[in-house]
Each structure stands twice: as C-alpha cells, then as structure tokens.
Amino acid sequence: MERVLVLREGERERLAAWAVAAYPHEACGLMLGRRDGGTVEVVAVRRADNVNVERARDRYEIAPADYLAAEQEAARAGVEVVGVWHTHPDHPAQPSPTDRELAWAGWSYVIAAVTAGGVSALRGWSLNGEREFEEQEIRS
C-alpha cells in the first residue's frame, strides 16, 4: 500500500479552487501520476462533473466522459490515473462508509473538507487489505 502521496502546491491550489467553487455541493475529479514503491506522485489533478445531481450535497459520481478523458490524457503523458479527489462539504476530510464501499484497491483518495470559508483540511487515503482506509501522508 502506498503511504506517501506527493501533491505539489499548484495542484493543491487548483483542487481547492474547484472545491470552493462547487460548495455547497461535492466537487470531484481524478489524479494523474505515477507510483514508485510506497509513494504516489501526482503530476496533475483534473476536475470532473459530479453527475449525482439528486444528492450532490453529500455524494459524487464522476462523469464517465471525464473519466475517459483522464485515462486518455494519462496514456498520452506516459502516466496513469492514480486516484480520485472529492470534497466533503461541511464534514471532516475522512472517508465515509459510502467512500469505502465505492473505493478501488490500489488507488489514492484525497478528500478536502470545505466550508463556506474555504478548504479547512486536505487528507489522503488508500485501502488496505481489509478494505479499510489508511491515511497517506501528503507531501509537496
């Protein structure tokens, strides 16, 4: 399991801007990068449309076209889709039971806690062998 997630400041700022713009709804997107041992290096974050309009306040569903575009971009760049980022409006940046249910092994999940005042926390997670989330250290 990857224990370190490298997320450069520019990508953090981009993600935070999208999170604030979508508030009070969940924002979501994909992370492109590479894996090296226990480290995931994110080279780009991409925004995706949240197509879960009925529960946009507390659920997200990445638009299939956005996922496909991210996969194609990653292939062209010689990297891969390494995970998903999404927001928790007015809730902590820790995985919910729904997040765990829908998570894919081997991917990193960045959750941003966002309020009307902005992003208050940004945390990284990945699934362990028991399908439980373990926190990843986020470095710049």
Secondary structure as GFF3:
##gff-version 3
##sequence-region A 1 140
A	DSSP	beta_strand	4	7	.	.	.	ID=ss1
A	DSSP	alpha_helix	9	22	.	.	.	ID=ss2
A	DSSP	beta_strand	28	36	.	.	.	ID=ss3
A	DSSP	beta_strand	39	48	.	.	.	ID=ss4
A	DSSP	alpha_helix	64	77	.	.	.	ID=ss5
A	DSSP	beta_strand	80	89	.	.	.	ID=ss6
A	DSSP	alpha_helix	97	102	.	.	.	ID=ss7
A	DSSP	beta_strand	108	115	.	.	.	ID=ss8
A	DSSP	beta_strand	118	127	.	.	.	ID=ss9
A	DSSP	beta_strand	133	139	.	.	.	ID=ss10
###
